């Protein structure tokens, strides 16, 4: 089964929820994990079950990075807010880096997320 991580900064959470609803049938075939608040919102606002890690600023990004390092994830959708600085930016950078190191598909906007879902 395909295992995907779903993450979104606060300003992007509504976009991710809409995206997930549009692709709910395909995502229902996947094992999903997410950072704390993103996973909680997806569990509450969609028909999917998302395993929740810690909130991003509390280590959730690093927990997802560890799954990538263990080669236990097939892809990451991380809708980032490029216009707002994040207090845990070093963790975000490390997550992006580990995706590159392990050649894990990473989507950081809706267009690339659509491509990733279509290719899964």
N, CA and C atoms as a LAMMPS dump frame, in Angstrom:
ITEM: TIMESTEP
0
ITEM: NUMBER OF ATOMS
360
ITEM: BOX BOUNDS ff ff ff
-5.0000000000000000e+02 5.0000000000000000e+02
-5.0000000000000000e+02 5.0000000000000000e+02
-5.0000000000000000e+02 5.0000000000000000e+02
ITEM: ATOMS id mol type element x y z
1 1 1 N 0.841 -1.179 0
2 1 2 C 0 0 0
3 1 3 C 0.883 1.238 0
4 2 1 N 0.499 2.227 -0.76
5 2 2 C 1.221 3.489 -0.822
6 2 3 C 1.047 4.237 0.491
7 3 1 N 2.14 4.766 1.01
8 3 2 C 2.105 5.521 2.278
9 3 3 C 2.535 6.955 1.993
10 4 1 N 1.65 7.904 2.292
11 4 2 C 1.903 9.315 2.026
12 4 3 C 1.807 10.147 3.295
13 5 1 N 2.619 11.198 3.347
14 5 2 C 2.522 12.188 4.423
15 5 3 C 1.802 13.419 3.887
16 6 1 N 0.919 13.974 4.702
17 6 2 C 0.18 15.187 4.365
18 6 3 C 0.46 16.232 5.436
19 7 1 N 0.985 17.376 4.994
20 7 2 C 1.376 18.444 5.913
21 7 3 C 0.956 19.769 5.282
22 8 1 N 0.538 20.726 6.105
23 8 2 C 0.242 22.066 5.587
24 8 3 C 0.45 23.096 6.688
25 9 1 N 1.062 24.206 6.311
26 9 2 C 1.136 25.329 7.237
27 9 3 C -0.277 25.858 7.466
28 10 1 N -0.468 26.578 8.567
29 10 2 C -1.804 27.02 8.967
30 10 3 C -2.579 27.688 7.831
31 11 1 N -1.932 28.589 7.107
32 11 2 C -2.61 29.334 6.046
33 11 3 C -2.958 28.44 4.856
34 12 1 N -2.327 27.278 4.758
35 12 2 C -2.542 26.36 3.641
36 12 3 C -3.426 25.169 3.998
37 13 1 N -3.793 25.033 5.263
38 13 2 C -4.625 23.895 5.671
39 13 3 C -5.958 23.843 4.912
40 14 1 N -6.668 24.973 4.73
41 14 2 C -7.918 24.908 3.951
42 14 3 C -7.683 24.396 2.52
43 15 1 N -6.586 24.795 1.899
44 15 2 C -6.27 24.321 0.551
45 15 3 C -6.029 22.814 0.545
46 16 1 N -5.316 22.315 1.554
47 16 2 C -5.046 20.88 1.622
48 16 3 C -6.345 20.102 1.845
49 17 1 N -7.212 20.615 2.692
50 17 2 C -8.485 19.934 2.947
51 17 3 C -9.296 19.845 1.652
52 18 1 N -9.378 20.93 0.903
53 18 2 C -10.098 20.914 -0.381
54 18 3 C -9.453 19.921 -1.344
55 19 1 N -8.128 19.929 -1.393
56 19 2 C -7.4 19.002 -2.267
57 19 3 C -7.711 17.555 -1.897
58 20 1 N -7.653 17.258 -0.612
59 20 2 C -7.903 15.891 -0.145
60 20 3 C -9.334 15.481 -0.468
61 21 1 N -10.287 16.374 -0.286
62 21 2 C -11.683 16.045 -0.625
63 21 3 C -11.817 15.723 -2.116
64 22 1 N -11.14 16.499 -2.964
65 22 2 C -11.198 16.254 -4.416
66 22 3 C -10.587 14.912 -4.788
67 23 1 N -9.586 14.477 -4.035
68 23 2 C -8.859 13.249 -4.345
69 23 3 C -9.12 12.151 -3.31
70 24 1 N -10.23 12.264 -2.603
71 24 2 C -10.503 11.362 -1.483
72 24 3 C -10.547 9.896 -1.909
73 25 1 N -11.123 9.621 -3.061
74 25 2 C -11.223 8.228 -3.512
75 25 3 C -9.833 7.624 -3.7
76 26 1 N -8.934 8.358 -4.324
77 26 2 C -7.569 7.861 -4.544
78 26 3 C -6.808 7.77 -3.226
79 27 1 N -6.944 8.785 -2.382
80 27 2 C -6.222 8.797 -1.105
81 27 3 C -6.741 7.732 -0.143
82 28 1 N -7.98 7.312 -0.304
83 28 2 C -8.532 6.247 0.542
84 28 3 C -7.784 4.935 0.333
85 29 1 N -7.103 4.801 -0.79
86 29 2 C -6.315 3.602 -1.084
87 29 3 C -4.925 3.657 -0.454
88 30 1 N -4.605 4.781 0.177
89 30 2 C -3.267 5.004 0.737
90 30 3 C -3.294 4.953 2.257
91 31 1 N -2.138 4.66 2.818
92 31 2 C -1.907 4.78 4.255
93 31 3 C -1.4 6.204 4.459
94 32 1 N -2.098 7.004 5.253
95 32 2 C -1.791 8.427 5.385
96 32 3 C -1.266 8.767 6.772
97 33 1 N -0.241 9.623 6.808
98 33 2 C 0.234 10.187 8.065
99 33 3 C 0.299 11.696 7.893
100 34 1 N 0.289 12.418 8.992
101 34 2 C 0.371 13.872 8.936
102 34 3 C 0.887 14.427 10.243
103 35 1 N 1.267 15.673 10.199
104 35 2 C 1.647 16.343 11.432
105 35 3 C 0.387 16.592 12.257
106 36 1 N 0.549 16.923 13.521
107 36 2 C -0.539 16.957 14.482
108 36 3 C -1.8 17.691 14.082
109 37 1 N -1.714 18.983 13.873
110 37 2 C -2.907 19.768 13.582
111 37 3 C -3.449 19.452 12.195
112 38 1 N -2.574 19.279 11.234
113 38 2 C -3.027 18.929 9.883
114 38 3 C -3.769 17.602 9.922
115 39 1 N -3.198 16.605 10.57
116 39 2 C -3.85 15.304 10.669
117 39 3 C -5.19 15.382 11.384
118 40 1 N -5.243 16.168 12.451
119 40 2 C -6.495 16.33 13.192
120 40 3 C -7.575 16.931 12.305
121 41 1 N -7.235 17.99 11.594
122 41 2 C -8.228 18.641 10.711
123 41 3 C -8.672 17.701 9.602
124 42 1 N -7.735 16.961 9.01
125 42 2 C -8.109 16.028 7.942
126 42 3 C -9.007 14.924 8.478
127 43 1 N -8.713 14.411 9.657
128 43 2 C -9.567 13.39 10.271
129 43 3 C -10.973 13.925 10.522
130 44 1 N -11.08 15.168 10.954
131 44 2 C -12.372 15.762 11.286
132 44 3 C -13.161 16.202 10.054
133 45 1 N -12.466 16.623 9.004
134 45 2 C -13.142 17.287 7.891
135 45 3 C -13.189 16.478 6.601
136 46 1 N -12.651 15.259 6.619
137 46 2 C -12.739 14.375 5.457
138 46 3 C -13.159 12.992 5.945
139 47 1 N -13.392 12.109 5.023
140 47 2 C -13.752 10.75 5.389
141 47 3 C -12.553 9.838 5.535
142 48 1 N -11.366 10.406 5.587
143 48 2 C -10.131 9.619 5.651
144 48 3 C -9.593 9.529 7.071
145 49 1 N -8.763 8.517 7.291
146 49 2 C -8.063 8.375 8.561
147 49 3 C -6.598 8.702 8.331
148 50 1 N -6.107 9.666 9.088
149 50 2 C -4.722 10.094 8.994
150 50 3 C -4.052 9.843 10.333
151 51 1 N -2.986 9.046 10.326
152 51 2 C -2.205 8.822 11.546
153 51 3 C -1.487 10.116 11.889
154 52 1 N -1.652 10.559 13.12
155 52 2 C -1.093 11.845 13.521
156 52 3 C 0.256 11.699 14.211
157 53 1 N 1.207 12.476 13.747
158 53 2 C 2.489 12.646 14.421
159 53 3 C 2.345 13.879 15.33
160 54 1 N 3.421 14.328 15.92
161 54 2 C 3.406 15.558 16.705
162 54 3 C 3.175 16.75 15.774
163 55 1 N 2.793 17.86 16.339
164 55 2 C 2.686 19.102 15.575
165 55 3 C 4.064 19.438 15.001
166 56 1 N 4.076 20.09 13.834
167 56 2 C 5.346 20.413 13.18
168 56 3 C 6.364 21.094 14.091
169 57 1 N 5.985 22.188 14.774
170 57 2 C 6.947 22.872 15.64
171 57 3 C 7.396 22.04 16.843
172 58 1 N 6.657 20.979 17.147
173 58 2 C 7.004 20.131 18.298
174 58 3 C 7.681 18.827 17.875
175 59 1 N 8.166 18.78 16.641
176 59 2 C 8.92 17.614 16.186
177 59 3 C 8.243 16.776 15.123
178 60 1 N 7.025 17.12 14.728
179 60 2 C 6.301 16.34 13.733
180 60 3 C 7.006 16.255 12.387
181 61 1 N 7.611 17.359 11.961
182 61 2 C 8.362 17.339 10.699
183 61 3 C 9.52 16.351 10.79
184 62 1 N 10.177 16.328 11.948
185 62 2 C 11.295 15.407 12.139
186 62 3 C 10.813 13.96 12.203
187 63 1 N 9.637 13.74 12.776
188 63 2 C 9.081 12.385 12.835
189 63 3 C 8.783 11.877 11.419
190 64 1 N 8.251 12.741 10.585
191 64 2 C 7.998 12.351 9.198
192 64 3 C 9.325 12.156 8.47
193 65 1 N 10.302 13.001 8.762
194 65 2 C 11.631 12.82 8.177
195 65 3 C 12.232 11.475 8.55
196 66 1 N 11.993 11.033 9.776
197 66 2 C 12.498 9.726 10.205
198 66 3 C 11.846 8.602 9.406
199 67 1 N 10.569 8.743 9.092
200 67 2 C 9.881 7.741 8.26
201 67 3 C 10.502 7.69 6.863
202 68 1 N 10.868 8.838 6.35
203 68 2 C 11.533 8.892 5.043
204 68 3 C 12.889 8.214 5.125
205 69 1 N 13.647 8.514 6.176
206 69 2 C 14.973 7.915 6.345
207 69 3 C 14.893 6.399 6.459
208 70 1 N 13.79 5.892 7.031
209 70 2 C 13.587 4.444 7.142
210 70 3 C 13.009 3.865 5.852
211 71 1 N 12.825 4.735 4.855
212 71 2 C 12.219 4.362 3.569
213 71 3 C 10.834 3.76 3.772
214 72 1 N 10.086 4.365 4.699
215 72 2 C 8.741 3.903 5.029
216 72 3 C 7.658 4.836 4.479
217 73 1 N 8.051 5.786 3.624
218 73 2 C 7.1 6.698 2.991
219 73 3 C 7.335 6.719 1.492
220 74 1 N 6.249 6.787 0.731
221 74 2 C 6.344 6.819 -0.727
222 74 3 C 6.254 8.228 -1.295
223 75 1 N 5.835 9.196 -0.486
224 75 2 C 5.724 10.563 -0.958
225 75 3 C 5.254 11.488 0.138
226 76 1 N 5.469 12.789 -0.092
227 76 2 C 5.091 13.819 0.871
228 76 3 C 4.387 14.941 0.119
229 77 1 N 3.238 15.348 0.635
230 77 2 C 2.588 16.573 0.189
231 77 3 C 2.694 17.548 1.349
232 78 1 N 3.423 18.628 1.133
233 78 2 C 3.67 19.621 2.174
234 78 3 C 3.351 20.993 1.593
235 79 1 N 2.129 21.457 1.821
236 79 2 C 1.742 22.77 1.33
237 79 3 C 2.307 23.824 2.275
238 80 1 N 3.371 24.463 1.798
239 80 2 C 4.087 25.453 2.596
240 80 3 C 3.582 26.846 2.279
241 81 1 N 3.678 27.726 3.253
242 81 2 C 3.358 29.128 3.031
243 81 3 C 4.66 29.856 2.729
244 82 1 N 4.914 30.164 1.447
245 82 2 C 6.199 30.768 1.09
246 82 3 C 6.321 32.239 1.491
247 83 1 N 5.231 32.844 1.959
248 83 2 C 5.251 34.271 2.274
249 83 3 C 5.35 34.568 3.768
250 84 1 N 5.425 33.519 4.58
251 84 2 C 5.47 33.723 6.029
252 84 3 C 6.607 32.885 6.614
253 85 1 N 7.449 33.522 7.419
254 85 2 C 8.536 32.798 8.083
255 85 3 C 7.941 31.853 9.119
256 86 1 N 8.525 30.693 9.248
257 86 2 C 8.066 29.694 10.206
258 86 3 C 9.09 29.575 11.33
259 87 1 N 8.638 29.492 12.575
260 87 2 C 9.583 29.42 13.698
261 87 3 C 10.421 28.139 13.686
262 88 1 N 9.939 27.101 13.026
263 88 2 C 10.676 25.832 12.982
264 88 3 C 11.266 25.597 11.586
265 89 1 N 11.706 26.67 10.945
266 89 2 C 12.254 26.584 9.583
267 89 3 C 13.399 25.578 9.464
268 90 1 N 14.297 25.45 10.45
269 90 2 C 15.354 24.433 10.319
270 90 3 C 14.793 23.013 10.178
271 91 1 N 13.705 22.713 10.874
272 91 2 C 13.083 21.387 10.755
273 91 3 C 12.492 21.191 9.362
274 92 1 N 11.887 22.241 8.834
275 92 2 C 11.299 22.17 7.496
276 92 3 C 12.389 21.933 6.465
277 93 1 N 13.48 22.676 6.58
278 93 2 C 14.6 22.511 5.658
279 93 3 C 15.154 21.089 5.74
280 94 1 N 15.251 20.553 6.947
281 94 2 C 15.754 19.181 7.115
282 94 3 C 14.811 18.177 6.468
283 95 1 N 13.502 18.392 6.584
284 95 2 C 12.53 17.493 5.959
285 95 3 C 12.674 17.521 4.436
286 96 1 N 12.794 18.709 3.876
287 96 2 C 12.976 18.821 2.424
288 96 3 C 14.272 18.147 1.988
289 97 1 N 15.321 18.329 2.772
290 97 2 C 16.613 17.721 2.456
291 97 3 C 16.535 16.202 2.483
292 98 1 N 15.891 15.641 3.495
293 98 2 C 15.827 14.177 3.608
294 98 3 C 15.014 13.595 2.454
295 99 1 N 14.023 14.336 1.966
296 99 2 C 13.297 13.891 0.768
297 99 3 C 14.251 13.805 -0.419
298 100 1 N 15.123 14.799 -0.566
299 100 2 C 16.099 14.789 -1.661
300 100 3 C 17.115 13.665 -1.491
301 101 1 N 17.604 13.489 -0.283
302 101 2 C 18.609 12.455 -0.018
303 101 3 C 18.064 11.07 -0.363
304 102 1 N 16.794 10.828 -0.03
305 102 2 C 16.201 9.502 -0.239
306 102 3 C 15.354 9.417 -1.503
307 103 1 N 15.42 10.471 -2.334
308 103 2 C 14.706 10.489 -3.615
309 103 3 C 13.212 10.21 -3.413
310 104 1 N 12.65 10.836 -2.369
311 104 2 C 11.236 10.687 -2.045
312 104 3 C 10.453 11.809 -2.724
313 105 1 N 9.429 11.483 -3.512
314 105 2 C 8.639 12.526 -4.154
315 105 3 C 8.074 13.509 -3.126
316 106 1 N 8.198 14.8 -3.44
317 106 2 C 7.784 15.868 -2.538
318 106 3 C 7.013 16.912 -3.329
319 107 1 N 5.79 17.181 -2.918
320 107 2 C 4.966 18.223 -3.535
321 107 3 C 4.803 19.356 -2.531
322 108 1 N 5.114 20.582 -2.95
323 108 2 C 5.012 21.711 -2.032
324 108 3 C 3.964 22.734 -2.461
325 109 1 N 3.212 22.421 -3.509
326 109 2 C 2.111 23.283 -3.934
327 109 3 C 1.033 22.401 -4.564
328 110 1 N -0.117 22.984 -4.852
329 110 2 C -1.245 22.182 -5.347
330 110 3 C -0.963 21.548 -6.707
331 111 1 N -0.245 22.249 -7.567
332 111 2 C 0.054 21.687 -8.899
333 111 3 C 0.93 20.444 -8.778
334 112 1 N 1.977 20.53 -7.968
335 112 2 C 2.844 19.357 -7.821
336 112 3 C 2.143 18.249 -7.02
337 113 1 N 1.252 18.628 -6.102
338 113 2 C 0.485 17.615 -5.349
339 113 3 C -0.408 16.824 -6.301
340 114 1 N -1.026 17.493 -7.259
341 114 2 C -1.85 16.795 -8.242
342 114 3 C -1.014 15.819 -9.055
343 115 1 N 0.171 16.252 -9.461
344 115 2 C 1.067 15.348 -10.212
345 115 3 C 1.456 14.153 -9.368
346 116 1 N 1.765 14.354 -8.097
347 116 2 C 2.154 13.252 -7.233
348 116 3 C 1.004 12.267 -7.075
349 117 1 N -0.206 12.759 -6.862
350 117 2 C -1.361 11.873 -6.678
351 117 3 C -1.652 11.085 -7.96
352 118 1 N -1.537 11.727 -9.087
353 118 2 C -1.81 11.049 -10.35
354 118 3 C -0.772 9.964 -10.643
355 119 1 N 0.441 10.163 -10.097
356 119 2 C 1.503 9.198 -10.343
357 119 3 C 1.572 8.072 -9.338
358 120 1 N 0.822 8.188 -8.247
359 120 2 C 0.871 7.171 -7.191
360 120 3 C 0.117 5.934 -7.627
